[in-house]
Amino acid sequence: MIRSRKDKRKSNHSPAVERKLRKVRLSRKQTHAVILFPAPFPNAIANLGFLTIWDRLNTAGDFLCDRAVWDPRHPSEPEGIETGLPLSAFPLIFISSSTELDLPAVIDALIASGIEPEAGSRQGRPLIVAGGITLTLNPAPWAPLLDLAILGEGEDAILPWISLYADWQKQSGSRPELLQASSALPFLWIPDQEDRMVTPARYESFTEHPAFSTVVHPDGHFGDCFLIETTRGCPRRCKFCAACAAFSARFASADAIINTIDSTHCLTAPKVGLVGAAVGDHPRLKQIVAHVLLSGKEITLSSLRIESTDAELLDLLTEGGFRSLTIAPEAGSEGERFKLGKKATDADILKLAQIAAEKGINHLRMYFLIGLPEAEPADSIARLITWLRKETPSSLFLDLSVASFIPKPFTPWEGEPFAGIPTLDHVKKQIKDAIKPLSRVDVRFESTRMEQIAVLLSRGDRRIGEVLIAAKKSSRSFNQQIRLDNLDLTPYLAPADTDYILPWKVIHPHD
Ligand code: SF4
């Protein structure tokens, strides 16, 4: 059932309470496109890629673009937030993707909208163009669905393509003509030309013009918070990490960050969030934090470095209302941690946890990975947490988030195998049982079945996308469809044993 505009006004996510960087006046008759974020509204409002590209599209000449989200809990046809138009009313749909599992969500959103998920059946009506980190690493599973993908950083790259699209529309060109013209842009991946080499786009002005929230809404994932991207990529190059594989590492200049905070007045948000893969490594982090506090705002950070976070920084942060610290030890033992590229010792973790508790932080979130190549027994995570619980005050809640290793394209571990559902479920149970007797410790796991699907989509090719679409169209589970199609998963899950040609070999890696 399609919600009426009246229902939408009643919902918590009403656009009426949003604050935007600039007024965007879209009419139901004149809007050219929509950008879809395939996840619920709070995630969309906290995604700088989605918000930045939406803003960019509406500054491209007289091009007008709406935005929409997909919430699987309310699986009706998505509507443009600005116009209330159904997704199927737009001739051009952009998709902003940040995780592998966006592909099944996009297929669901298209089916719910009565739009053919296969590009071959749509014949450009509507045209679907996607971008984001997932596609930059490996767009191949999206091949059956997309007309085009923009690989790399889209901030500047989107504009020449919009100009090309506008010319094509004026000439009432055909879909093959648009794809042919698009092939002049080196960062465009065209599923119909799968062997063509692609060079992902780079946003050259990042250092001086970092991305920030162009829309703020109280229902955002971080609350009523103005986000600013202080770093892109990461110089540390951990062997499993997609963030450093997709983007070259750089820091936004502290002056640019401070100027952005001042000139936008953070769209009146009471809180500022510093985000990016390497926030804790920013060389002028303390100065930026101090500036946020001076401007009377609260502060939050995506995560901090274990070995470089000191008492002075924590003092500043707690002054700004910061009570929950996030770190990513990734592995339970020092040996495993060093092997994957993290330099933090167990003593570093304990020291940081103790200082954090002293400074009034009451929540320590820790990210761990299991099923890593040459993994040690699972009890290394349980041992570390048991020791931390014993040595830290009980005022500090220990909150673990444990996920399985997913091999990512362009990382040194891109060809390592997925450990498999039975092994990973066993490890998860071991951790859960070991943590149970500890007080004020919680652990959350991702679903291992979904993690296996994420591996298939991370390393997959066109065939994986075809099977997924067939499953969605017939309301079968992905696994049922895989069995029905007799698809051998070995090339995707245990690649060392096969001659599988990596589909992302057509993409030039960044420097
Ligand atoms: S430190 Fe974090 S962001 Fe940087 S490469 Fe390692 S895992 Fe990735």
Residues whose N, C-alpha, C, O or C-beta is under 5 A from the ligand:
A	BS01	SF4	C234 R236 R237 C238 C241 A243 C244 A277
